Structures are given as structure tokens and as C-alpha cells.
Amino acid sequence: MIKSTLSILACLFWGITQAQDITQQIIPNRKNSDTQLQKPYVILISADGFRADFKDKFQAKNLQRLSENGVTAEYMLSSFPSLTFPNHYSIATGLYPSHHGLVDNSFYDAQRKESYSMSNKKAVADGSWYGGTPLWVLAEKQQMLSASFYWVASESDIQGTFPTYYYNYNEKINIDTRINTVKQWLQLPEEKRPHIITFYFPEVDHEAHTYGPDAQQTEEAVHFVDTSIGKLVATVDSLKLPVNFVFVSDHGMTKVEYEHPMLLPKAIDPEKFIIPRGDALLHLYAKDPKDIVPTYEALKKEAQDFDVYLAKDIPKRFHYAKKDDKFNRIGDMLLVPHLPKVFGITGKPTTPGKHGFDPAIKDMHATFLAWGPAFKPQTKIKAFENVNVYPMIATILGLEYDHAIDGKIKILKPILSK
């Protein structure tokens, strides 16, 4: 059932609308420095759309067992907007979307006069779109090798640097092959062995979008991920290496009124604004600044099932207002629907499961679990923001950073065993 529905939302995922390259990419002539050889290992796993309650709601037995021996957060708070690309890159960089530049899955950059979309393979692979220093770049610059079996931006030349081992995103490589590849990476000679590995599952997000968060298909996807984690952990444990696992999701998922989505408000003249695709929020980029205020005033009168914000007035807790917008990529106005409403500009039915809303909403809550020698066993913690994962992993690996990030090591340092 999972495989039969993976193609339904293919246009929502990066690169799969184009020819899929299934070959491993290897950057030659790299090796771990002597300093890095004795460092521990981290496998950072994301299950896209794995809402904070899915582990227990659908009885994910392996994750329940593993987390009982490690760390479980009440939930992890996504960055706004609670969408796939912004949040994967926030986890990887320790920065809010307004600070790393991926402010949405699709957005417009007025300075470049270009649009970015996660379905545009060329843009996704262009490292100039990405701010911050993701974990694999941080590691490689300190002569610690990294590997990626998918992660947002891991196939991009950020600061001229790729992971040593990586794959361009595709959905053709089966899970057993992927797990065996991780095993092979960890069996390489020490000087060639990656110490930070990223690993990504799309299945839960696919099924929850297509059928809704309570559907049998979503439960099957959770069990697929759970079984795969059991296989991965057993395979890695057999190698007797000091490997630490961090299991996260980028956001949650909620039910919406998908059969009758909201059309573009009448107050908006589409000839005067650039409007990237969106359903949980819409960015409006004015072609002429003089159209902003009149349109805003008209929208305020029309708004019933959505909020409209000028860029300067977006709520402070979102870290998404004009003053936060380092790359000037947030729309001049932002339209945020009231759940269960969503936008659907064509008026055609959309999908019953959605995300992208206020991260404080319970259904948007993400998952955080961690286990391994670096973590205190049987530890339960309160919710925290996902930007704090970055300094925690850097600390485990002994990686130094002097660039500014939004995450703080003091938030998750108490869960570390030393």
C-alpha cells in the first residue's frame, strides 16, 4: 500500500519529477584527520511528517523500546512555517528559516529575481540558495567525514562542500539496500569512515498527506519506518561501534477541509503580486510596493477564515518578521488560514492531510528521540525548538563552531551522558 501511493504526491518532493540518479556520489581524496579518528558516530534520522504522538498512537514497538533506553522529548517544536524544507534545514544548521534562507518550500527572491521550489532540481542543487553551515559542512571543514542518505540540501555545494558520501534524492533505492550502505560506510577503514550520517524516510508524510493522519495507510507507514529502524539499529549494533542515534521529524500533520479549499481572496490582483504555491500559508510579493498597503487594507476587510500580516507585523514568536528576514525572501504580506481551512487556488480538492501551520498547534508537533552512549538512559524531557539539535550533535562529535546560530547547547546538554 505504501509503494502504491508514493507517486501520488511526487510533485511535492525534491527532484523526483526528473530522472532519478541512484548512484552513490563520492568526493575523492578525503580522509579523517588523526584528531577525528577516535570520535563517536551520529546517525541523524528524519521520518518526514512523523507527528509527536504517532509513536504511541500507532504502537511503533521498536521506537518505543529504543527511546525507553534513551531520551524522549514530549515533542519537538518545528520552526515556522512547519514545512519540510525549512525545518530539515533548520535542524541541519541550528538556524530559523528566516536566518538560513529557506523560508518556505517555494518562495521568491527579489534580489536574484528568481524563485526557489523544492520540485526544481536545479535550484535545490544550487548551494548559493543556502545560508548557514549544515552539520556535514561543519564536519568536513574540520576533516571529519560525513555521509548522507538524503537530507534537504545534502546534494548541494554549500560553501563549495558536499558530504564525502551522498545520494541525490530518489525513491528507487529500497530500504534494505540503504541500510546495507550505512553498514558499508561504517565498515570502511577508520580514515575513510563517516562520523556523521543523515538518513531520511518520506513514507509517513506521503501517506498522511494522501489519506490523513488517522488513516490505516498512515499507520502502515509508521510501522514501515519502525521496522526499518529496528533493522538499521540491529545492523549497526553488530559493528560494535560507539554509534548514537537521533530520530526526529520535521513537523506533524493535521486533518483539513480538503474538498473545498479557499480560493485566492478577491482583494488580491494576481497581476500585481508574485504568489508561490502554498496551502497552509501564502506569500504575496508585490511587483510594485505601492500596491502593498491598499491590498492589505482590502484583505483585512475580507479576511474571515485567514489572518493577513504585513511582513513587519508577523508575530514575534515565529521569528519570521521583516527584521528577521536575513535574505529578504519573506513575502510583503503573509496569509495564514484558520484550521481546518486551507488555500487551494485552483478550487479543486487537495489532500486531507496538511502541515505548515503554527508550530504551537498540537498536530504540528514533531518527534525527538535519541539513544546511544552519548545520551542518558531513561530520560524524558520537555518540549524544545528544533534549532537546538545542531549544537547538541556538534558537541557529541567534538566539532567547533564560531558562527552565530539560534540553537543553544544549554537546552539539550542535560541529556548528554557527559
N, C-alpha and C positions, 0 to 999 in steps of 0.2 A: 504493500500500500504506500509506503514511504517513497519508493522509487517511482511509482506511477504518478505521483503529484509533484515531484521535484521540478518538472519543467513548467508547471503552471505559472509560477512567479519568476521564471528565469530572468525576465527583464529587470527584476529588482536587484539582481546580484551581479557583482562586478565581473565583466569580461565574458560571461557565458553566452552572450549573444554573438560572439565571434569565435573563430576557430580556436579550439582548446589545445593548448600545448601541455602535454602530460610528462615532459621530460624534466628531470632534475637539473637545476642550474647550479653550477659550482664555480665559485670565484677562485682561480688558481693562486698558488704561491703564498697562501696564508697559513699561519700556524699560531697556536697559543704561545704566548711568551712564557718564560720559566716561572714568572710570578703567578700566572693564571693556572698552571698545570694542576695544582692541588686544591683549587677552588671547588665548591659544591656545584650542583647542577639544578636548574629550574626548568620545569616544563609548564608553560603558561597555556592553559586550555580555555577556549571560549566555546560555549554552546549558545549560539545566537538565539535570542528570544526565550531563554530558559528562565522563566519567571521565578521569583524567590520562593514561591510556595510549591513549585512543580515537583521538587524532590520528594516531598511528603505527600502531596496531593495524589501523585501517581505512583507512589511507593517505589522509588528508584533505589533498589536494595544495595547496590554497590556504593553509590554515593552516600547513602545513609550510613553504611558501615565505615567507609573511609573517613567521613567527616567526624564520626564519633571518636575516632582516634586522633583527630587533628583539631582544626579550628572551623567553627561555623559562625557566620555573621547572621544576625536577624534578617538583614538584607543589605545589599549594596545600592547606594543611591547613584543612579545614572546622572550624567551631565545633561543639561538642556541643549538641544532637543534630544529626547530619548530615542535616537535613531542609530542605525548600525554603524555607519562610517564615522560620525562624530565620536561615538563612545568607544569604539575599538581603538581609535587613535588617541583618545584621552587616557585610556588605560595604558597604552604603549608609551605615552610621553609625559604623563603627570600634569597635563595642561587642560584647562577648559577649552571647548571648541572655539570660543571667541579668541583664544590666545594661540591655538595651534593652526587655525585657518580652515579646518573642515567644519564649517558652521552648519552644514546640512548634508543630506545625501546628494542634493542638487542645489547649486547656488550660482550666483553671478558675481564676477569680479570686475568692477567698473574700470579699475586702473589697467587691467590686462585686456579689457573689452572681450572677455571670454567667459563661457560658462563651464562649470565642472559638474559632472554627473558620474555616479558610481557605475553606470552602464556604459560609459565612454572609456574604453580600454586605453586609448592613447592618453587621456587626461589622468587616469588612475596611475599609469606608469611614469608620469612626468613628476619627478621629485621636486620641481620648483613650486608645486602647489602646497607643499607640506612644511609647516613650521615645526619648531621643537626638535628634540633629539630622541627618537624612539629607542627602546631598550637595545635592539640589535645594533644600532649605530653606536650607541654609548659603549657597548661591549667591544665591537670591532675596533673602535678608535683606541681602545686600551689593550689591544692584542688578545682579546678573548673571543673565540669563535662562536658564531651563532648559527641557528638553523630555523627555517620556518616552513611548516606545512600549512600555509595560509595564515594571513593576518592582514588587515587593511594596511596598505602602503608597504608591505614587505617585499613587493615586487617593483618598488620604485627606487630610483637612485637618489635617495635623500642625502644631502651633503656629499654626493658622489659615492655613497656607500650602500651596498646591498648586504644582506646576510651572506655568509660564506656558502651556505647550502639553502636553496629555496625552490619553491614551485610557483609558477604562475597559476592563478586561481582557476580551477576546473572542478567539475563534479563527476569526472570519469574514473578517477582512481579509487578503487574500493578500499574499505576501511582496513581490511587485513593487510593489504599492501602498504598502507600508510603507517600502520603500527609497526610492521616489519622494517620499514625505512627508519623509523625512530630508533629501533633496536640496532640497526646497522650503524647509524650515526654514533650511538653510544658505545659501539664496539670498535670504533676507529682507534688507531694509536693515539695516545694522550695528546700529542701535539696537534692532531687533526680533529679532535673530538669537540663538538659544540657544547658549551656550558649553559646556554640559554636557548630553548626551543619553544616556538609558538605553534599551536595546534588548534584548528577551528572546525566546528560542526555547524552546518547550516540547517539540519533537518527539523529541529523543533520550530524554528522561525517559519520555515516553509509551510509546515502543516498547520501551525496555529494561525497564520495568515489565511490560508485557504479554507480551513474548516472552523476556526475559532479556538480559543484557549481551552475549552471544556470538551472538545471533541475526542472521539476514540482515536482518530488519526494522530492527534497531538500526543495522547498518552503513548501510542506506539512509538512515536518519535523520541519521547523521553526515555522509553525503555531501550530503544536502539542506542542512544547516547550512553545510557547507564551500562549496558552490556559492553559497549566498546571501551568505556573507561575501565571496566573490570579486566578486559583483555590487555589493554595498554599497561595498566599498573602491574599485572602479573608478569607481563613480558619484561618490563623494565626492572622490576624487583629481582628477577632471576639473574640480573647482571651484577648485583651486589655493589652498586654504586650509591653514593650519597645524593640521591635524586629527591628533589622537593617538587610537589605538585601544587599548582594554584589553579583552581577551577572557578571560572567566572562566567557571567553573561553580560551582554551589553545593555540589556533593557528587559522589560517584561512584555506583557501583551494583554489586550482587553477586547471585549465584545463591543461592536459599534453598530449603528443603524446603516448597514451597508447597502440596502436595496434602494434607498432614496437619499443619496448624498447631497450635500448642499452645492448649489451652483455658484459660480463667481458672482459676488454681490453686484447689484445693478449700479452702485456708485462707482465701480471701477471701469474705466475705459481701457480695454486691453491694448489699444493703440498707443497709450501713454505710459504703459508700465511693462517692464520685463517681469514675467511671473513664472519661475521654475516650477516643475511638477511638485505637488505636495498634497497631503490629505489631512494630516494632524496639525499642520501649520502651513501658511502661505507667506512667502516673502514677496513684497512689492518693491521693485526697483524703478524709481521714476526716471524716465528719459529726460524730463525737464523738471528741475527742482520746484518750479512754481506750481506744479500740479500736486505737490505733496499735501499741503495744508487743506486746500479745498476738498480733495478726495478724502482725507482723514475726517474732516467735519461731516461730510456726507455719510461716510461709513459709520460714524458714531450714532447717527440717527437711524441707520438701517440695521445696526447690529442687534440681534436678539439671541441667536444661538452661537455667537462667537464674540471674542474680545478683539479689539483692534488697538495696537500700540504704535506710537511713533518710536523710532529706534532709540531716542534718548530716554523714553519712558518705560522701557521694558523692565519688569520687576527685578530688583537688585539681586534677589536670591538666585536668579537664573544665570548671573554672570554673563549677560548676553546683550547688555545695552550698548549704545553708541560708544561710550567711554571705554568699554571693554574690548571693542572690536578692532583688534590689532591690525588686521588685514583689510578692513573696510569691506567686508563681504556680507554683512547682515543687511537685510532689506531696509529701505527707508521707512516702511511700515511692515508690521507683522500681524497676521490674522490667526488667532488661535481658537479653534472650535470648542464648544462645551460638549463634553462626552454626554451621551453616546454619538453625537453628531460628528461627521467628518466632511471634508470637502471632496467633491468629485466633479471636476469642471465640465466633463462631458455629460454629466447627468446619468450615466449608465451605472448599474450596480457595481460596487467594488468588492472587496473581500471582507468577511465577517470579523477577522482579527486585525487589530491595528496597534501601533505604538507611535511614539514621537511626542506624546503629551507631557504635561508637568511631571517631572520625576518624583515629586512628592506623592502623587496618586498611587495608591497601593498596588494596583495592577501594573504599574510601570516599574516596580521594584525588581532589581536584578539580584543574581545569586553570587555569593562568595563563599568558597570552601577552600581549605588548604591543609595539606598533611605532608609529612616527611620530617627528617631530622632537624630542620631549621625551626620547626613550629612546636609550640607547647601542645601536648596532647589534651584531649577532652576539654577544649576551651570554647566557650560561647561568648560572643561579643555583640555589642550594639551596632546599629547601622552606621555606615560611614560613606563618604563620597569616593567614587572610583578613581579619582586622581591620586589617591593615596597608595594605590598598588605599586606605582612606579618606584617611589623611594624605598619601599619595602623590598622589592626584588633587587634593586641596586645594592641595598645593604647586605642581603643574603649572599650576593655574588662578590661583594667587596669592590664594587665599581664606584668610582668617584665622579661627582658632577658639581660644577660650579655655576651652571646656567640656572636662571630663575625658573622654578616650576610652581604650580599651585598646590601640589600634594605636599604633605608634611610627614616626615618619618615618625614623629611623636605619636601619630594616630595609630599606627599598626606595630610600632616597636614592641609594645607589651605582649604581643602574641608570639614573638620570636623567642626561641629557647635560650639564646644568649646574645 
